[in-house]
Amino acid sequence: MALLSVAIAGCVPRSRPAPPPTPEPEVEREPERPTGRLPADETRNRVAVLVPLTGPNARLGQSILNAANLALLDTGGQRIRITAYDTARGAAAAANEAITDGNGLFLGPLLAADVRAVAPIARREDVPVITFSNDVSVAGDGVFVMGVNPGQSIERVVTFARGRGAQRFGALVPTGTYGQRSGQALTQAIEGAGGSLSGMQSYDGTAGNMRAAATRLVAQGRHDAVLIADGAQVAAQAIPVVRQSSPQPRVLGTELWATEGNLSASVPLRGAWFAAPTDANFGAFRNRYRARYNTNPFRLATLGYDAVLLTVRIAANWPIGRRFPARALIDSTGFAGVDGAFRFSRDGLAERALEVREVGASGMTVGSPAPRGFD
């Protein structure tokens, strides 16, 4: 907070010498937000981090922001300056404020709905958006989706299962957008891997409806592998029903499983496969984060860290005060971060090098390591 000292001199007769002025006590005042652009920075380009810092997603947003600042400290990024904007108070308002403050690149927002509000504002000013969302529908025309695409995770685990002898694939998918896209991704992945779709059932959010869908799927015939396109703990409710098939199918999960901890504690999940960004570097990142912020990061916080890593790399060729060189984001060699190798395609989607993990009684084992890069 700013400290303000005010000196007041009293009125005294001429015949007496004036006593020394007595300063008023220092008063702490809340700093005022600039009404216009932030002061010009002649040595660094401004980068806005747009995340929820209030409301129900505040803890996740703060974790992403902390990770972004940690990356800046770790790299000594001298050519960029990060400023945070709270999208929970209004994503469009946050974007407009960031533009007014002179930011040339947006990292975030987190939610797809906020991306839709921010994108036209950023596009008008030729400011690229690297969103932490994984919603492929917001990608393109200046928006780069950094989140893990469920379709890529499904393709990776289906290809892995096919290579282990699975031919017939079944699926349980939730109603709604995520389930619909997961079902489409599974169908395409099976076709690409040379397998066959042996059945697919949908369910709403209730455990009873999910188990009923699993019963219907089992009745459809034999399945070598069954994808459950939901979080791990939700999937665990249906797995005992799925495994009533003979022979027992291999259970497949999605990238959502990587955001949940202690999967091994759930007996039904043991033996399941899922694909996600590598965990090889996460332990070291978590230790650095915990040492600085005295708490553990959210698993998704690595998106903020890696976004700053690629920004710092590109900033070496980003002239101060000029437009961000968005073309540099489409680099066929890709970028490396805590979550492994990734690169952006021309349609704005992040292609990621994913590993396949198996849930075991004592932890995770890697069934297929993530590639180190791209051909």
C-alpha positions as CSV (number, residue, x, y, z in Angstrom):
1,M,0.0,0.0,0.0
2,A,1.1,3.6,-0.7
3,L,2.3,5.7,2.3
4,L,1.4,9.3,2.3
5,S,3.0,11.9,4.6
6,V,1.4,15.4,4.9
7,A,3.1,18.3,6.8
8,I,1.0,21.0,8.3
9,A,2.4,24.2,9.6
10,G,0.4,26.2,12.2
11,C,-0.3,30.0,12.3
12,V,1.7,31.8,15.0
13,P,2.2,35.5,16.0
14,R,5.1,37.4,14.4
15,S,6.6,38.2,17.7
16,R,7.3,34.5,18.5
17,P,9.5,32.2,16.5
18,A,7.5,29.6,14.6
19,P,7.9,26.0,16.0
20,P,9.1,23.4,13.5
21,P,6.2,21.9,11.5
22,T,4.8,18.7,13.0
23,P,4.1,16.0,10.4
24,E,0.8,14.1,10.5
25,P,1.0,10.4,11.1
26,E,1.6,8.3,8.0
27,V,-1.7,7.0,6.7
28,E,-2.0,3.8,4.6
29,R,-4.1,4.1,1.6
30,E,-5.4,1.6,-0.9
31,P,-3.5,2.1,-4.2
32,E,-5.6,3.4,-7.0
33,R,-5.9,1.5,-10.2
34,P,-4.7,3.6,-13.2
35,T,-7.5,5.1,-15.1
36,G,-5.5,4.9,-18.4
37,R,-2.6,2.8,-19.6
38,L,0.0,1.6,-17.2
39,P,3.2,3.6,-17.3
40,A,5.2,2.8,-20.4
41,D,7.8,0.1,-20.1
42,E,10.7,0.7,-22.5
43,T,12.5,-2.5,-21.6
44,R,9.7,-5.2,-21.5
45,N,6.6,-6.2,-23.4
46,R,3.4,-6.6,-21.4
47,V,1.7,-10.0,-21.2
48,A,-1.7,-10.3,-19.6
49,V,-2.7,-13.4,-17.6
50,L,-6.5,-13.7,-17.6
51,V,-7.7,-16.1,-15.0
52,P,-10.5,-16.2,-12.3
53,L,-9.1,-14.7,-9.1
54,T,-12.5,-14.5,-7.3
55,G,-15.5,-16.7,-7.3
56,P,-15.7,-20.5,-7.4
57,N,-12.6,-21.0,-9.7
58,A,-10.4,-18.6,-7.8
59,R,-8.1,-21.2,-6.3
60,L,-7.4,-22.8,-9.6
61,G,-6.9,-19.4,-11.3
62,Q,-4.5,-18.3,-8.6
63,S,-2.6,-21.5,-8.9
64,I,-2.2,-20.9,-12.7
65,L,-1.1,-17.3,-12.0
66,N,1.4,-18.4,-9.4
67,A,2.9,-20.9,-11.8
68,A,3.2,-18.3,-14.5
69,N,5.1,-16.0,-12.1
70,L,7.3,-18.9,-11.1
71,A,8.2,-19.5,-14.7
72,L,9.2,-15.9,-15.1
73,L,11.4,-16.1,-12.0
74,D,12.9,-19.4,-13.2
75,T,13.8,-18.1,-16.6
76,G,14.7,-14.6,-15.6
77,G,12.4,-13.4,-18.3
78,Q,13.7,-9.9,-18.7
79,R,11.8,-8.9,-21.8
80,I,8.2,-9.5,-20.6
81,R,6.1,-8.2,-17.7
82,I,3.1,-10.1,-16.5
83,T,0.0,-8.4,-15.2
84,A,-3.0,-10.4,-13.9
85,Y,-6.7,-9.7,-14.7
86,D,-9.6,-11.2,-12.9
87,T,-12.0,-12.8,-15.5
88,A,-14.6,-13.7,-12.8
89,R,-15.5,-10.0,-12.6
90,G,-16.2,-10.0,-16.3
91,A,-14.0,-11.5,-19.0
92,A,-14.8,-8.8,-21.6
93,A,-14.0,-6.1,-19.0
94,A,-10.8,-7.8,-18.1
95,A,-9.8,-8.0,-21.8
96,N,-10.6,-4.3,-22.4
97,E,-8.6,-3.3,-19.4
98,A,-5.6,-5.5,-20.5
99,I,-5.7,-3.8,-24.0
100,T,-5.9,-0.4,-22.4
101,D,-2.9,-1.2,-20.3
102,G,-0.9,-2.1,-23.4
103,N,-0.6,-5.9,-23.2
104,G,0.4,-7.5,-26.5
105,L,-0.4,-11.1,-25.6
106,F,-3.1,-12.8,-23.6
107,L,-2.4,-16.0,-21.6
108,G,-5.9,-17.3,-20.7
109,P,-8.8,-17.2,-20.1
110,L,-9.5,-20.6,-18.5
111,L,-13.1,-21.1,-19.4
112,A,-14.4,-21.5,-23.0
113,A,-17.2,-19.1,-22.4
114,D,-14.7,-16.4,-21.3
115,V,-12.6,-17.1,-24.4
116,R,-15.6,-16.4,-26.6
117,A,-16.0,-13.0,-24.8
118,V,-12.4,-12.1,-25.0
119,A,-11.5,-13.3,-28.5
120,P,-13.2,-10.6,-30.5
121,I,-11.7,-7.9,-28.3
122,A,-8.2,-9.3,-28.7
123,R,-8.7,-9.9,-32.4
124,R,-9.7,-6.3,-33.0
125,E,-6.3,-5.2,-31.5
126,D,-4.3,-8.0,-33.2
127,V,-3.5,-9.6,-29.8
128,P,-3.1,-13.4,-29.8
129,V,-4.9,-15.5,-27.1
130,I,-3.3,-18.6,-25.7
131,T,-6.2,-20.1,-23.7
132,F,-5.9,-22.6,-20.9
133,S,-9.2,-24.2,-22.0
134,N,-9.3,-27.5,-23.8
135,D,-12.5,-26.7,-25.8
136,V,-11.5,-27.2,-29.5
137,S,-14.5,-25.1,-30.6
138,V,-12.8,-21.8,-29.6
139,A,-9.6,-22.4,-31.5
140,G,-8.5,-20.5,-34.6
141,D,-8.4,-16.9,-35.8
142,G,-5.9,-15.8,-33.2
143,V,-6.9,-18.2,-30.4
144,F,-4.6,-21.0,-29.5
145,V,-5.9,-23.7,-27.3
146,M,-3.3,-24.9,-24.8
147,G,-5.4,-27.3,-22.8
148,V,-5.2,-31.1,-23.3
149,N,-7.5,-32.0,-26.1
150,P,-9.7,-35.0,-25.0
151,G,-9.7,-36.3,-28.6
152,Q,-5.9,-36.6,-28.6
153,S,-6.0,-38.4,-25.3
154,I,-8.6,-40.9,-26.6
155,E,-6.7,-41.5,-29.8
156,R,-3.5,-42.2,-27.9
157,V,-5.0,-44.7,-25.5
158,V,-7.0,-46.5,-28.2
159,T,-3.9,-46.8,-30.4
160,F,-2.0,-48.2,-27.4
161,A,-4.8,-50.7,-26.6
162,R,-5.1,-51.8,-30.2
163,G,-1.3,-52.5,-30.2
164,R,-1.9,-54.7,-27.1
165,G,-4.5,-56.8,-29.0
166,A,-7.8,-55.0,-28.3
167,Q,-10.0,-55.2,-31.4
168,R,-13.6,-54.5,-30.1
169,F,-14.1,-51.2,-28.3
170,G,-17.1,-50.2,-26.3
171,A,-17.8,-46.9,-24.6
172,L,-19.8,-45.1,-21.8
173,V,-20.1,-41.4,-22.5
174,P,-22.0,-38.7,-20.5
175,T,-24.7,-36.7,-22.1
176,G,-23.5,-33.2,-23.1
177,T,-20.8,-31.7,-25.2
178,Y,-17.9,-33.5,-23.6
179,G,-19.5,-36.9,-24.0
180,Q,-20.5,-36.2,-27.6
181,R,-17.0,-35.1,-28.6
182,S,-15.5,-38.1,-26.7
183,G,-17.8,-40.5,-28.6
184,Q,-16.8,-38.9,-32.0
185,A,-13.1,-39.0,-31.0
186,L,-13.4,-42.7,-30.1
187,T,-15.1,-43.6,-33.4
188,Q,-12.4,-41.8,-35.4
189,A,-9.6,-43.3,-33.2
190,I,-11.0,-46.9,-33.7
191,E,-11.2,-46.4,-37.4
192,G,-7.7,-45.1,-37.6
193,A,-6.3,-48.0,-35.5
194,G,-8.1,-50.6,-37.4
195,G,-10.5,-51.7,-34.6
196,S,-14.3,-51.9,-34.4
197,L,-16.9,-50.2,-32.3
198,S,-18.7,-52.9,-30.3
199,G,-21.2,-50.7,-28.5
200,M,-21.7,-47.2,-27.0
201,Q,-24.1,-46.1,-24.2
202,S,-24.8,-42.7,-22.8
203,Y,-25.8,-41.6,-19.3
204,D,-26.7,-38.5,-17.3
205,G,-25.1,-37.4,-14.1
206,T,-26.6,-39.9,-11.7
207,A,-24.7,-43.0,-10.5
208,G,-27.7,-45.1,-11.0
209,N,-28.1,-44.1,-14.6
210,M,-24.5,-44.7,-15.3
211,R,-24.6,-48.2,-13.9
212,A,-27.7,-48.9,-16.0
213,A,-25.9,-47.7,-19.1
214,A,-23.0,-50.0,-18.2
215,T,-25.5,-52.9,-17.9
216,R,-26.8,-52.1,-21.3
217,L,-23.3,-52.0,-22.7
218,V,-22.4,-55.4,-21.3
219,A,-25.6,-56.8,-22.9
220,Q,-24.4,-55.6,-26.3
221,G,-21.8,-58.3,-26.5
222,R,-18.0,-58.8,-26.0
223,H,-15.7,-55.8,-25.6
224,D,-12.0,-56.0,-25.5
225,A,-11.7,-52.5,-24.1
226,V,-14.3,-50.0,-22.7
227,L,-13.7,-46.3,-22.7
228,I,-15.4,-44.4,-19.8
229,A,-15.3,-40.7,-20.8
230,D,-15.6,-39.2,-17.4
231,G,-13.5,-38.4,-14.3
232,A,-11.8,-41.3,-12.6
233,Q,-13.9,-41.4,-9.4
234,V,-17.1,-41.2,-11.5
235,A,-15.8,-44.0,-13.8
236,A,-15.1,-46.2,-10.7
237,Q,-18.8,-46.5,-10.1
238,A,-19.4,-48.2,-13.4
239,I,-16.3,-50.3,-13.7
240,P,-17.6,-53.3,-11.5
241,V,-20.5,-53.6,-13.9
242,V,-18.3,-53.3,-17.0
243,R,-16.1,-56.1,-15.7
244,Q,-18.9,-58.5,-15.4
245,S,-18.3,-59.2,-19.1
246,S,-16.4,-62.4,-20.0
247,P,-13.6,-62.1,-20.7
248,Q,-13.1,-58.9,-18.7
249,P,-12.5,-55.8,-20.9
250,R,-9.6,-53.4,-20.3
251,V,-10.9,-50.1,-18.9
252,L,-9.8,-46.9,-20.7
253,G,-9.9,-43.4,-19.2
254,T,-9.4,-39.9,-20.5
255,E,-7.1,-37.0,-19.8
256,L,-9.5,-36.0,-16.9
257,W,-7.9,-38.8,-14.8
258,A,-4.6,-37.0,-14.7
259,T,-6.1,-34.1,-12.7
260,E,-7.2,-36.4,-9.9
261,G,-4.9,-37.6,-7.2
262,N,-4.4,-41.0,-5.5
263,L,-6.1,-43.1,-8.2
264,S,-4.5,-46.2,-6.8
265,A,-6.6,-46.0,-3.7
266,S,-9.7,-46.9,-5.7
267,V,-9.6,-50.7,-6.3
268,P,-12.0,-50.6,-9.4
269,L,-9.5,-48.2,-11.2
270,R,-6.6,-50.6,-10.9
271,G,-5.5,-52.0,-14.3
272,A,-7.1,-49.2,-16.3
273,W,-5.2,-47.3,-18.9
274,F,-5.3,-43.5,-19.8
275,A,-3.2,-41.1,-21.8
276,A,-2.1,-37.7,-20.5
277,P,0.9,-35.3,-20.5
278,T,4.0,-36.8,-18.9
279,D,4.3,-36.6,-15.1
280,A,8.1,-37.0,-15.3
281,N,8.7,-33.3,-14.6
282,F,5.8,-32.5,-12.4
283,G,7.4,-33.6,-9.1
284,A,10.2,-31.1,-9.5
285,F,7.8,-28.4,-10.5
286,R,5.6,-29.1,-7.5
287,N,8.5,-28.9,-5.1
288,R,9.6,-25.5,-6.5
289,Y,6.0,-24.3,-6.3
290,R,5.5,-25.5,-2.8
291,A,8.8,-23.9,-1.6
292,R,7.7,-20.5,-2.9
293,Y,4.0,-20.5,-2.2
294,N,3.8,-22.9,0.7
295,T,1.0,-25.0,-0.9
296,N,0.7,-27.6,-3.6
297,P,-0.3,-26.5,-7.1
298,F,-3.3,-27.7,-9.0
299,R,-2.3,-30.2,-11.7
300,L,-3.5,-27.7,-14.4
301,A,-1.2,-25.0,-13.0
302,T,1.5,-26.3,-15.3
303,L,-0.4,-24.7,-18.2
304,G,0.5,-21.3,-16.8
305,Y,4.1,-22.3,-16.3
306,D,4.5,-23.7,-19.8
307,A,2.7,-20.7,-21.4
308,V,5.3,-18.4,-19.9
309,L,8.1,-20.6,-21.0
310,L,7.1,-20.4,-24.7
311,T,6.4,-16.7,-24.3
312,V,9.9,-16.1,-23.0
313,R,11.4,-18.1,-25.8
314,I,9.5,-16.1,-28.4
315,A,10.1,-12.8,-26.6
316,A,13.8,-12.9,-27.6
317,N,12.6,-11.9,-31.1
318,W,9.7,-9.7,-30.0
319,P,10.7,-6.1,-30.4
320,I,9.7,-3.9,-27.5
321,G,6.5,-2.1,-28.2
322,R,5.7,-4.0,-31.3
323,R,3.0,-6.6,-32.1
324,F,3.6,-10.1,-30.7
325,P,5.0,-12.3,-33.5
326,A,2.1,-14.8,-33.6
327,R,3.6,-16.7,-36.5
328,A,6.3,-17.9,-34.1
329,L,3.7,-19.9,-32.2
330,I,3.3,-22.2,-35.2
331,D,6.7,-23.9,-34.9
332,S,6.9,-27.4,-36.3
333,T,9.7,-28.3,-33.9
334,G,7.4,-27.5,-31.0
335,F,8.0,-26.3,-27.4
336,A,9.1,-28.2,-24.3
337,G,7.6,-27.6,-20.8
338,V,6.7,-29.3,-17.6
339,D,4.0,-31.2,-19.5
340,G,6.4,-32.4,-22.2
341,A,6.5,-31.5,-25.8
342,F,3.7,-29.6,-27.6
343,R,3.2,-27.6,-30.7
344,F,0.4,-25.5,-32.2
345,S,-1.2,-26.4,-35.5
346,R,-2.5,-23.7,-37.9
347,D,-6.0,-24.2,-36.6
348,G,-4.9,-23.2,-33.1
349,L,-4.9,-26.6,-31.4
350,A,-2.0,-27.8,-29.3
351,E,-0.7,-31.2,-30.4
352,R,0.8,-32.9,-27.4
353,A,3.2,-35.8,-26.8
354,L,1.2,-37.9,-24.4
355,E,2.2,-40.9,-22.3
356,V,0.0,-43.9,-21.4
357,R,-0.3,-44.8,-17.7
358,E,-1.7,-47.8,-16.0
359,V,-3.2,-47.5,-12.5
360,G,-1.7,-50.0,-10.1
361,A,-2.1,-50.9,-6.5
362,S,1.0,-48.9,-5.5
363,G,0.9,-46.1,-8.0
364,M,1.2,-45.4,-11.7
365,T,3.3,-47.2,-14.2
366,V,4.1,-45.8,-17.7
367,G,3.0,-48.3,-20.3
368,S,4.2,-46.1,-23.2
369,P,6.4,-43.0,-22.6
370,A,5.6,-39.7,-24.2
371,P,7.7,-38.9,-27.3
372,R,10.4,-36.3,-26.6
373,G,9.5,-34.3,-29.6
374,F,8.0,-34.3,-33.1
375,D,9.3,-35.7,-36.4
